[in-house]
Each structure stands twice: as structure tokens, then as C-alpha cells.
Amino acid sequence: MKNTFNHVLRLLTRIALHGYFSKISVKGLHNIPKNRPILFVVNHQNALIDPILIATETDTKPHFLTRASVFQKYWAARMLDYIRMFPVYRVRDGIQTIKKNEETFEKSFNVLAQGGTLLIFPEGTHHLNRTLKPLSKGFTRIALGIKEKYPDQGLIIVPVGINYSAHQFSGSKVGIQFGKGFESNEDSRELREKTFEAMKALIVFPDEGEYANQMAFLKSSQVDLSQPELVKKALKTAYEPAKSYHFKPKVYLSNILMKLIHFPLWLVWKYIQAKIKDPVFYATFKFLVGFVGIPLLYFAGFLLAFFTGKWTWFLTYVLVSQLSIYLNRNDPR
């Protein structure tokens, strides 16, 4: 039942993600080994959007390690456990909770020992900046721990880079790149350094001292920020370090049209947005509003047409709704 539920949810979510984003490009799938335990190490810039992209764009059926704070409510903990998520406790969750990580590590070891796949965000936090923060020791404990506990399993660490053209906007692009996998033969510090360099090569990574200017230049030049190789080429051939760049976001008519057609959902989103303290979660909740809300909106229209006979109005609304989503997906973000 659990596997069937996850399979159906994965299919529906994949369809919805390809409606939410204008383009999802995936490179390096050949780097994912077959019949080996896999530890995906991924950069983290877009909250729950990041793991569901990996889950829907590969056939690995990964388990996820995520922050324990989202497990606080009983119903949330049950649901997250059902979709293969394990909690990771940090000092900020209370020093007394750290010992609970032992159970999480054991669950992780069991998944890998059975040849499964585990996904972890080794930065230990998420952020909107297109950078890579120093990696925590948590993922090395899993990588080295599974090697010590089950030395014959042959764990493969696969670095992954996720890059968004515009994190918080629907109709934007996302690029996923899977790097070449490797086994862990180093100590904790060396493994973190090796993994950091492998992940850095897969993401957009502007110079720290020129970050604001480089990002403004890339956006004003309409460089596709979901493709690191295009970004590196643009910065190498056209960027002038001494020049100050400015970028002003554009307002697209197709986005306005989509909001008008789905006005009730837009109001729900604005209500939720006002309560979100961390802007990294904007895209997650915006996606969920559409994922749940649009089918409900269509169902309400269907019931109204059923009782009033206004089928022409209902079908017209559905067609215009889908057209507005399609046009929004083709905004040049």
C-alpha cells in the first residue's frame, strides 16, 4: 500500500512539476549506478522542491533526511514518514534531541544495506544564494558508518547540483546535474573537501566578492541560470568586473492572467505567504497551493456545471485556465 501510494504520488507530482516549471532539464543520469547503494549529496536552495525533483526525475525511489522541525506535529510526522522522510535533529531543536539522531542513522544504514538510495543535503541548511556552504559532518558519518558496519555494500556517493533560473517563480526553469559517483576512501575532513569540490562544479557559483554585480549582470543579460556551463561562459567572455550592474525584475502579462483566472487560489497563496517566515519556502507552498487547489477548483466547477447545466462555461474555464498556465510556463525567466 505504501509503495503504491508513493508511486501514484510520484507520478502526479512529476506531472504537476512539469506544469509549474517551464523546463526541467536533467543531465548525467548515466552517472547513477545500478544495483548499488547510493547516497545523493545535493545543494539546497529551494526547500521541499529540491527533494521532490530528485524523487520524480530518477527511478531510485530515495529516502530523505530532512530537518526535524517539520516533524513537530503528529499528522505531519506520520505523513513525512509515509513518503520516506527521516528527521535530522540539530542543536537548535534542543540539545536533548540530538540523541534521537541515532535512530535516524540506523534507519539510514538499513536503507543502504538493502541496496537503497538515501538523499541528504550536506550543507545542513538551505538558502536562496547561489553558493555552497561548508558541508556538515552528518553525511560523512553515514558514508563512513555504512562502510564500517557493512563493508561489502560498496556505497556510491553521487554529487548533485540543482540550479533554478528564478527560485520563487512559477514558469521558471530548473536544471539538475548528476556528477560522477565515487566511493569513500578518505577520512571525514578529506571526504567533505572532496564532496564540496564535486558539488561546486555542478552549480552556479558566482565569485563571493562580486556576487551582487555578477548576479545582476547575468539576470539583465537573460543568461539561463539553470545551466552552470552557460553562466560560466557568460562570466568569462562578457562580464566586466569594474562595471556596476543593475537588474529590475519584469512583470509578465501571462503571469497576471494566470493570477486572475485562478484568483481564489491567489488569495489563498497571499494569505499563506504572509505567514511564511523563511522565503526559501515560498516556492514549496506556492506549488502545493496549485497542486491541491487547481483540482479542487475544477471539481467545484464540475459540480456547479452538473447542477446548473452550464457545461459550456465550465469547459471554457478549464481551457482558459490551462492556456494561462501554458503561457506562464513560457515566460522568459
NUSE-935546 format. One record per residue (C-alpha): x, y, z; residue in three letters; residue number from 1. Coordinates in Angstrom, 2 decimals. Each point is the difference from the previous one (the first is absolute). Example, Ala and Ser with C-alpha at 12.3 -4.5 7.8 and 13.67 -1.06 7.14 Angstrom:
# NUSE-935546
+---------+---------+---------+------+-----+
!      xx !      yy !      zz ! rest !  nr !
+---------+---------+---------+------+-----+
!   12.30 !   -4.50 !    7.80 !  ala !   1 !
!    1.37 !    3.44 !   -0.66 !  ser !   2 !
+---------+---------+---------+------+-----+
# end
This chain:
# NUSE-935546
+---------+---------+---------+------+-----+
!      xx !      yy !      zz ! rest !  nr !
+---------+---------+---------+------+-----+
!    0.00 !    0.00 !    0.00 !  met !   1 !
!    2.81 !    2.38 !    0.95 !  lys !   2 !
!    1.91 !   -0.71 !   -3.23 !  asn !   3 !
!   -3.16 !    0.41 !   -2.09 !  thr !   4 !
!   -0.80 !    3.31 !    1.69 !  phe !   5 !
!    3.53 !    1.29 !   -0.60 !  asn !   6 !
!   -0.09 !   -1.14 !   -3.63 !  his !   7 !
!   -3.28 !    1.82 !   -0.70 !  val !   8 !
!    1.12 !    3.09 !    1.94 !  leu !   9 !
!    3.30 !    0.02 !   -1.89 !  arg !  10 !
!   -1.81 !   -0.12 !   -3.36 !  leu !  11 !
!   -2.46 !    2.78 !    0.88 !  leu !  12 !
!    2.76 !    2.16 !    1.48 !  thr !  13 !
!    2.17 !   -0.44 !   -3.10 !  arg !  14 !
!   -2.86 !    1.13 !   -2.24 !  ile !  15 !
!   -0.65 !    3.00 !    2.27 !  ala !  16 !
!    3.69 !    0.97 !    0.11 !  leu !  17 !
!    0.18 !    0.01 !   -3.79 !  his !  18 !
!   -3.00 !    2.35 !    0.07 !  gly !  19 !
!    1.52 !    2.21 !    2.68 !  tyr !  20 !
!    3.41 !    0.35 !   -1.70 !  phe !  21 !
!    0.37 !    0.97 !   -3.64 !  ser !  22 !
!    2.85 !   -2.47 !   -0.44 !  lys !  23 !
!    1.68 !   -2.68 !    2.10 !  ile !  24 !
!    3.27 !   -1.13 !   -1.53 !  ser !  25 !
!    1.83 !   -2.99 !    1.44 !  val !  26 !
!    3.61 !   -0.86 !   -0.83 !  lys !  27 !
!    2.31 !   -2.77 !    1.16 !  gly !  28 !
!   -2.56 !   -2.72 !    0.67 !  leu !  29 !
!    2.60 !   -2.48 !   -1.30 !  his !  30 !
!    2.05 !    0.84 !    3.11 !  asn !  31 !
!   -2.59 !   -1.67 !    2.24 !  ile !  32 !
!    1.21 !   -3.58 !    0.58 !  pro !  33 !
!   -2.27 !   -3.03 !   -0.25 !  lys !  34 !
!   -0.41 !   -2.54 !    2.80 !  asn !  35 !
!    2.17 !    1.94 !    2.46 !  arg !  36 !
!   -0.90 !    1.93 !    3.16 !  pro !  37 !
!    0.04 !    3.71 !   -0.85 !  ile !  38 !
!    0.45 !    3.11 !    2.12 !  leu !  39 !
!   -1.11 !    3.10 !   -1.92 !  phe !  40 !
!    1.67 !    3.16 !    1.37 !  val !  41 !
!   -1.93 !    3.03 !   -1.25 !  val !  42 !
!    0.21 !    3.78 !    0.32 !  asn !  43 !
!   -3.03 !    1.50 !    1.72 !  his !  44 !
!   -1.57 !    3.23 !   -1.30 !  gln !  45 !
!   -3.73 !   -0.64 !   -0.28 !  asn !  46 !
!   -1.37 !   -1.81 !    3.07 !  ala !  47 !
!   -2.21 !   -3.02 !   -0.80 !  leu !  48 !
!    0.13 !    0.66 !   -3.75 !  ile !  49 !
!    3.59 !   -1.31 !   -0.03 !  asp !  50 !
!   -0.66 !   -3.55 !    1.27 !  pro !  51 !
!   -3.19 !   -0.54 !   -1.97 !  ile !  52 !
!    1.82 !    0.94 !   -3.21 !  leu !  53 !
!    2.59 !   -2.74 !    0.63 !  ile !  54 !
!   -2.74 !   -2.46 !    0.96 !  ala !  55 !
!   -2.05 !    0.63 !   -3.14 !  thr !  56 !
!    2.81 !    0.31 !   -2.55 !  glu !  57 !
!    1.78 !   -3.26 !    0.91 !  thr !  58 !
!   -1.11 !   -3.59 !    0.50 !  asp !  59 !
!    1.94 !   -0.45 !    3.25 !  thr !  60 !
!   -2.91 !    0.45 !    2.45 !  lys !  61 !
!    2.21 !    1.80 !    2.55 !  pro !  62 !
!   -0.51 !    0.46 !    3.72 !  his !  63 !
!    0.66 !    3.54 !    1.24 !  phe !  64 !
!    1.65 !    1.54 !    3.02 !  leu !  65 !
!   -1.66 !    3.28 !    0.91 !  thr !  66 !
!   -0.15 !    2.46 !    2.88 !  arg !  67 !
!   -1.79 !   -1.32 !    3.06 !  ala !  68 !
!   -2.00 !    3.20 !    0.51 !  ser !  69 !
!   -2.47 !   -0.98 !   -2.74 !  val !  70 !
!   -0.83 !   -3.19 !    1.96 !  phe !  71 !
!   -1.30 !    1.85 !    3.07 !  gln !  72 !
!   -3.69 !   -0.63 !   -0.62 !  lys !  73 !
!   -1.18 !   -3.60 !    0.25 !  tyr !  74 !
!   -1.88 !    0.00 !   -3.32 !  trp !  75 !
!    2.99 !    1.56 !   -1.79 !  ala !  76 !
!    2.37 !   -2.59 !    1.47 !  ala !  77 !
!   -2.25 !   -2.86 !   -1.15 !  arg !  78 !
!   -0.33 !    1.44 !   -3.50 !  met !  79 !
!    3.73 !    0.71 !   -0.39 !  leu !  80 !
!    0.88 !   -3.48 !    1.22 !  asp !  81 !
!   -2.44 !   -1.41 !   -2.55 !  tyr !  82 !
!    1.82 !    1.75 !   -2.85 !  ile !  83 !
!    3.39 !   -1.30 !    1.16 !  arg !  84 !
!    1.34 !    2.98 !    1.98 !  met !  85 !
!    2.20 !   -0.33 !    3.11 !  phe !  86 !
!    0.49 !    2.84 !    2.54 !  pro !  87 !
!    3.41 !    1.50 !    0.76 !  val !  88 !
!    0.29 !    1.77 !    3.34 !  tyr !  89 !
!    2.27 !    3.00 !    0.52 !  arg !  90 !
!    1.12 !    1.95 !    3.05 !  val !  91 !
!   -2.59 !    2.66 !   -0.77 !  arg !  92 !
!   -2.70 !   -2.69 !    0.48 !  asp !  93 !
!    1.21 !   -0.47 !    3.57 !  gly !  94 !
!    3.19 !   -1.65 !    1.21 !  ile !  95 !
!   -2.02 !   -2.85 !    1.51 !  gln !  96 !
!   -1.34 !   -0.95 !   -3.45 !  thr !  97 !
!    3.43 !   -0.72 !   -1.54 !  ile !  98 !
!    0.02 !   -3.57 !    1.30 !  lys !  99 !
!   -3.11 !   -0.67 !   -2.13 !  lys ! 100 !
!    2.30 !    0.16 !   -3.04 !  asn ! 101 !
!    1.26 !   -3.47 !    0.92 !  glu ! 102 !
!   -3.33 !   -1.44 !   -1.11 !  glu ! 103 !
!    0.17 !    2.01 !   -3.24 !  thr ! 104 !
!    3.52 !   -1.26 !   -0.71 !  phe ! 105 !
!   -1.11 !   -3.60 !    0.58 !  glu ! 106 !
!   -2.92 !    0.43 !   -2.40 !  lys ! 107 !
!    2.39 !    1.50 !   -2.55 !  ser ! 108 !
!    2.44 !   -2.90 !    0.39 !  phe ! 109 !
!   -2.84 !   -2.50 !   -0.49 !  asn ! 110 !
!   -1.14 !    1.71 !   -3.23 !  val ! 111 !
!    3.53 !   -0.04 !   -1.43 !  leu ! 112 !
!    0.71 !   -3.54 !    1.22 !  ala ! 113 !
!   -2.94 !   -1.17 !   -2.11 !  gln ! 114 !
!    1.45 !    1.70 !   -3.08 !  gly ! 115 !
!   -2.31 !    3.01 !    0.30 !  gly ! 116 !
!    0.53 !    3.70 !   -0.63 !  thr ! 117 !
!    0.34 !    2.79 !    2.53 !  leu ! 118 !
!   -0.11 !    3.73 !   -0.75 !  leu ! 119 !
!    1.66 !    2.51 !    2.28 !  ile ! 120 !
!    0.70 !    3.74 !   -0.10 !  phe ! 121 !
!    3.51 !    0.12 !    1.50 !  pro ! 122 !
!    0.02 !    3.79 !    0.47 !  glu ! 123 !
!   -2.30 !   -0.59 !    2.96 !  gly ! 124 !
!   -2.16 !    3.00 !   -0.94 !  thr ! 125 !
!   -1.70 !    1.61 !   -2.98 !  his ! 126 !
!    0.38 !    3.45 !   -1.56 !  his ! 127 !
!   -0.93 !    1.97 !   -3.12 !  leu ! 128 !
!    3.54 !    1.07 !   -0.85 !  asn ! 129 !
!    1.67 !   -1.85 !   -2.87 !  arg ! 130 !
!    2.91 !   -1.14 !    2.12 !  thr ! 131 !
!    1.03 !   -3.12 !    1.86 !  leu ! 132 !
!    0.44 !    0.22 !    3.76 !  lys ! 133 !
!    2.59 !   -2.13 !    1.86 !  pro ! 134 !
!   -1.18 !   -3.59 !    0.29 !  leu ! 135 !
!   -0.99 !   -1.44 !    3.37 !  ser ! 136 !
!    1.31 !   -3.22 !    1.52 !  lys ! 137 !
!   -3.39 !   -1.74 !   -0.09 !  gly ! 138 !
!    0.30 !   -1.45 !   -3.48 !  phe ! 139 !
!    3.55 !   -1.24 !    0.65 !  thr ! 140 !
!   -1.25 !   -1.84 !    3.06 !  arg ! 141 !
!   -2.45 !   -1.86 !   -2.22 !  ile ! 142 !
!    2.52 !   -0.60 !   -2.81 !  ala ! 143 !
!    2.73 !   -1.24 !    2.33 !  leu ! 144 !
!   -2.42 !   -1.72 !    2.37 !  gly ! 145 !
!   -1.57 !   -2.18 !   -2.69 !  ile ! 146 !
!    3.49 !   -0.96 !   -1.21 !  lys ! 147 !
!    0.97 !   -1.04 !    3.52 !  glu ! 148 !
!   -3.24 !   -1.82 !    0.77 !  lys ! 149 !
!   -0.52 !   -1.61 !   -3.42 !  tyr ! 150 !
!    3.43 !    0.03 !   -1.70 !  pro ! 151 !
!   -1.16 !   -2.10 !   -2.95 !  asp ! 152 !
!   -2.84 !    2.30 !   -1.09 !  gln ! 153 !
!    2.15 !    2.32 !   -2.15 !  gly ! 154 !
!   -1.81 !    3.29 !    0.61 !  leu ! 155 !
!    0.20 !    2.49 !   -2.89 !  ile ! 156 !
!   -0.16 !    3.73 !    0.78 !  ile ! 157 !
!   -1.59 !    1.93 !   -2.88 !  val ! 158 !
!    0.33 !    3.82 !    0.06 !  pro ! 159 !
!   -3.02 !    1.88 !   -1.35 !  val ! 160 !
!   -0.44 !    3.65 !   -0.97 !  gly ! 161 !
!   -3.43 !    1.64 !   -0.28 !  ile ! 162 !
!   -0.14 !    3.42 !   -1.67 !  asn ! 163 !
!   -3.07 !    2.24 !   -0.41 !  tyr ! 164 !
!   -0.43 !    2.88 !   -2.41 !  ser ! 165 !
!   -2.28 !    1.67 !    2.57 !  ala ! 166 !
!   -0.55 !   -1.90 !    3.26 !  his ! 167 !
!   -3.26 !    1.56 !    1.08 !  gln ! 168 !
!   -1.84 !    0.31 !   -3.31 !  phe ! 169 !
!   -2.21 !   -2.44 !   -1.81 !  ser ! 170 !
!    0.73 !   -0.17 !   -3.72 !  gly ! 171 !
!    3.74 !    0.00 !    0.68 !  ser ! 172 !
!    2.60 !   -2.62 !   -0.95 !  lys ! 173 !
!    1.91 !   -2.54 !    2.03 !  val ! 174 !
!    3.08 !   -2.00 !   -0.90 !  gly ! 175 !
!    1.09 !   -3.16 !    1.83 !  ile ! 176 !
!    3.50 !   -1.37 !   -0.49 !  gln ! 177 !
!    1.22 !   -3.33 !    1.37 !  phe ! 178 !
!    3.76 !   -0.15 !    0.38 !  gly ! 179 !
!    2.26 !   -3.02 !   -0.18 !  lys ! 180 !
!   -0.41 !   -2.24 !    3.04 !  gly ! 181 !
!    2.84 !   -1.13 !    2.23 !  phe ! 182 !
!    0.65 !   -2.25 !    2.98 !  glu ! 183 !
!    1.15 !    1.43 !    3.32 !  ser ! 184 !
!    3.59 !   -0.94 !    0.74 !  asn ! 185 !
!    0.89 !    3.14 !    1.99 !  glu ! 186 !
!   -0.40 !    1.18 !    3.56 !  asp ! 187 !
!   -2.82 !    2.38 !    0.93 !  ser ! 188 !
!    1.83 !    3.26 !   -0.80 !  arg ! 189 !
!    1.40 !   -1.21 !   -3.33 !  glu ! 190 !
!   -3.39 !   -1.40 !   -1.01 !  leu ! 191 !
!   -1.69 !    3.35 !    0.70 !  arg ! 192 !
!    2.60 !    1.84 !   -2.09 !  glu ! 193 !
!   -0.26 !   -2.48 !   -2.87 !  lys ! 194 !
!   -3.79 !    0.12 !    0.01 !  thr ! 195 !
!   -0.06 !    3.81 !    0.23 !  phe ! 196 !
!    2.11 !    0.32 !   -3.17 !  glu ! 197 !
!   -2.10 !   -2.60 !   -1.82 !  ala ! 198 !
!   -3.24 !    1.84 !    0.87 !  met ! 199 !
!    1.45 !    3.46 !   -0.73 !  lys ! 200 !
!    0.75 !   -1.04 !   -3.59 !  ala ! 201 !
!   -3.71 !   -0.73 !   -0.56 !  leu ! 202 !
!   -1.56 !    3.28 !    1.14 !  ile ! 203 !
!   -0.03 !    3.69 !   -0.89 !  val ! 204 !
!    2.68 !    1.43 !    2.27 !  phe ! 205 !
!    0.70 !    3.76 !   -0.41 !  pro ! 206 !
!    3.10 !    1.52 !    1.60 !  asp ! 207 !
!   -0.71 !    0.95 !    3.60 !  glu ! 208 !
!    1.47 !    3.51 !   -0.34 !  gly ! 209 !
!   -1.88 !    0.70 !   -3.23 !  glu ! 210 !
!   -3.18 !   -1.93 !    0.81 !  tyr ! 211 !
!   -2.51 !    2.88 !   -0.23 !  ala ! 212 !
!    1.48 !    1.46 !   -3.19 !  asn ! 213 !
!    0.39 !   -3.37 !   -1.70 !  gln ! 214 !
!   -3.58 !   -1.03 !    0.80 !  met ! 215 !
!   -1.35 !    3.34 !   -1.26 !  ala ! 216 !
!    2.04 !   -0.37 !   -3.19 !  phe ! 217 !
!   -1.21 !   -3.57 !   -0.60 !  leu ! 218 !
!   -3.65 !    0.90 !    0.56 !  lys ! 219 !
!    0.10 !    3.18 !   -2.12 !  ser ! 220 !
!    1.76 !   -1.99 !   -2.75 !  ser ! 221 !
!   -2.74 !   -2.67 !    0.27 !  gln ! 222 !
!    2.53 !   -2.79 !    0.45 !  val ! 223 !
!   -1.71 !   -3.29 !    0.88 !  asp ! 224 !
!    0.94 !   -0.38 !    3.67 !  leu ! 225 !
!   -1.13 !   -3.61 !    0.02 !  ser ! 226 !
!    3.00 !   -0.95 !   -2.17 !  gln ! 227 !
!    3.39 !    0.45 !    1.78 !  pro ! 228 !
!    2.03 !   -0.41 !   -3.20 !  glu ! 229 !
!   -1.83 !    2.97 !   -1.63 !  leu ! 230 !
!    0.54 !    2.10 !    3.12 !  val ! 231 !
!    3.73 !   -0.77 !    0.08 !  lys ! 232 !
!    0.31 !    0.84 !   -3.69 !  lys ! 233 !
!   -1.83 !    3.33 !    0.40 !  ala ! 234 !
!    2.11 !    1.04 !    2.99 !  leu ! 235 !
!    3.17 !   -0.94 !   -1.83 !  lys ! 236 !
!   -0.74 !    1.70 !   -3.32 !  thr ! 237 !
!   -2.27 !    3.01 !    0.73 !  ala ! 238 !
!    0.12 !    1.00 !    3.66 !  tyr ! 239 !
!    1.95 !    3.14 !    0.93 !  glu ! 240 !
!    1.04 !   -0.02 !    3.70 !  pro ! 241 !
!    0.44 !    3.79 !    0.21 !  ala ! 242 !
!   -3.53 !    0.74 !   -1.20 !  lys ! 243 !
!   -2.99 !    0.31 !    2.31 !  ser ! 244 !
!   -3.03 !   -1.94 !   -1.22 !  tyr ! 245 !
!   -3.65 !    0.44 !    0.91 !  his ! 246 !
!   -2.96 !   -2.28 !   -0.55 !  phe ! 247 !
!   -3.70 !    0.85 !    0.21 !  lys ! 248 !
!   -2.43 !   -2.95 !   -0.08 !  pro ! 249 !
!   -2.57 !    0.09 !   -2.79 !  lys ! 250 !
!   -3.74 !   -0.51 !    0.38 !  val ! 251 !
!   -1.40 !   -2.44 !   -2.57 !  tyr ! 252 !
!   -3.60 !    0.26 !   -1.22 !  leu ! 253 !
!   -0.32 !   -3.79 !   -0.11 !  ser ! 254 !
!    0.72 !   -0.17 !    3.72 !  asn ! 255 !
!   -2.65 !    2.64 !    0.71 !  ile ! 256 !
!   -2.49 !   -1.93 !   -2.16 !  leu ! 257 !
!    0.69 !   -3.22 !    1.90 !  met ! 258 !
!   -0.63 !    1.76 !    3.33 !  lys ! 259 !
!   -3.31 !    1.43 !   -1.24 !  leu ! 260 !
!   -1.22 !   -3.37 !   -1.34 !  ile ! 261 !
!    0.92 !   -1.69 !    3.30 !  his ! 262 !
!   -0.88 !    2.96 !    2.23 !  phe ! 263 !
!   -1.31 !   -2.08 !    2.98 !  pro ! 264 !
!    3.27 !   -1.95 !    0.08 !  leu ! 265 !
!    2.01 !    3.21 !   -0.26 !  trp ! 266 !
!   -1.83 !    1.31 !    3.09 !  leu ! 267 !
!    0.79 !   -3.25 !    1.84 !  val ! 268 !
!    3.66 !    0.33 !   -0.99 !  trp ! 269 !
!    0.22 !    3.63 !    1.19 !  lys ! 270 !
!   -1.52 !   -1.04 !    3.33 !  tyr ! 271 !
!    2.55 !   -2.80 !    0.40 !  ile ! 272 !
!    2.87 !    2.16 !   -1.24 !  gln ! 273 !
!   -0.60 !    2.51 !    2.76 !  ala ! 274 !
!    0.54 !   -2.75 !    2.57 !  lys ! 275 !
!    3.20 !   -1.43 !   -1.50 !  ile ! 276 !
!    3.03 !    1.15 !    1.95 !  lys ! 277 !
!    2.62 !   -1.59 !   -2.25 !  asp ! 278 !
!   -0.23 !    1.14 !   -3.68 !  pro ! 279 !
!    1.78 !   -3.19 !   -1.10 !  val ! 280 !
!   -3.40 !   -1.71 !    0.54 !  phe ! 281 !
!   -1.87 !    2.35 !   -2.37 !  tyr ! 282 !
!    0.27 !   -2.29 !   -3.03 !  ala ! 283 !
!   -0.90 !   -3.07 !    2.07 !  thr ! 284 !
!   -3.28 !    1.44 !    1.26 !  phe ! 285 !
!   -0.79 !    1.67 !   -3.33 !  lys ! 286 !
!    0.39 !   -3.38 !   -1.70 !  phe ! 287 !
!   -2.15 !   -1.73 !    2.64 !  leu ! 288 !
!   -2.77 !    2.59 !   -0.37 !  val ! 289 !
!   -0.16 !   -0.76 !   -3.71 !  gly ! 290 !
!    0.48 !   -3.76 !    0.41 !  phe ! 291 !
!   -2.97 !   -0.27 !    2.38 !  val ! 292 !
!   -1.99 !    3.10 !   -0.93 !  gly ! 293 !
!   -0.33 !   -0.29 !   -3.78 !  ile ! 294 !
!   -1.62 !   -3.49 !    0.10 !  pro ! 295 !
!   -2.34 !    1.26 !    2.74 !  leu ! 296 !
!   -0.85 !    3.06 !   -2.09 !  leu ! 297 !
!   -0.82 !   -2.20 !   -3.00 !  tyr ! 298 !
!   -2.04 !   -2.36 !    2.17 !  phe ! 299 !
!   -2.02 !    2.93 !    1.38 !  ala ! 300 !
!   -0.60 !    1.18 !   -3.57 !  gly ! 301 !
!   -1.06 !   -3.49 !   -1.02 !  phe ! 302 !
!   -2.56 !   -0.18 !    2.82 !  leu ! 303 !
!   -1.32 !    3.45 !   -0.91 !  leu ! 304 !
!   -0.36 !   -1.02 !   -3.64 !  ala ! 305 !
!   -1.64 !   -3.29 !    1.01 !  phe ! 306 !
!   -2.73 !    1.73 !    2.01 !  phe ! 307 !
!   -0.49 !    3.00 !   -2.33 !  thr ! 308 !
!    0.66 !   -1.54 !   -3.39 !  gly ! 309 !
!    2.60 !    2.68 !   -0.83 !  lys ! 310 !
!    2.43 !   -2.46 !   -1.58 !  trp ! 311 !
!    1.15 !    2.47 !   -2.65 !  thr ! 312 !
!    1.09 !    2.45 !    2.70 !  trp ! 313 !
!    1.80 !   -2.74 !    1.91 !  phe ! 314 !
!    1.89 !   -1.35 !   -3.01 !  leu ! 315 !
!    0.93 !    3.52 !   -1.09 !  thr ! 316 !
!    1.38 !    0.75 !    3.46 !  tyr ! 317 !
!    2.11 !   -3.18 !    0.02 !  val ! 318 !
!    1.40 !    0.78 !   -3.46 !  leu ! 319 !
!    0.80 !    3.62 !    0.90 !  val ! 320 !
!    1.54 !   -1.18 !    3.28 !  ser ! 321 !
!    2.29 !   -2.45 !   -1.79 !  gln ! 322 !
!    0.89 !    2.62 !   -2.61 !  leu ! 323 !
!    0.99 !    2.50 !    2.71 !  ser ! 324 !
!    2.23 !   -2.64 !    1.64 !  ile ! 325 !
!    1.58 !   -0.83 !   -3.36 !  tyr ! 326 !
!    0.69 !    3.66 !   -0.79 !  leu ! 327 !
!    1.48 !    0.58 !    3.45 !  asn ! 328 !
!    2.32 !   -2.99 !   -0.52 !  arg ! 329 !
!    1.43 !    1.77 !   -3.04 !  asn ! 330 !
!    0.97 !    3.25 !    1.70 !  asp ! 331 !
!    3.68 !    0.76 !   -0.77 !  pro ! 332 !
!    1.19 !   -0.29 !    3.59 !  arg ! 333 !
+---------+---------+---------+------+-----+
# end
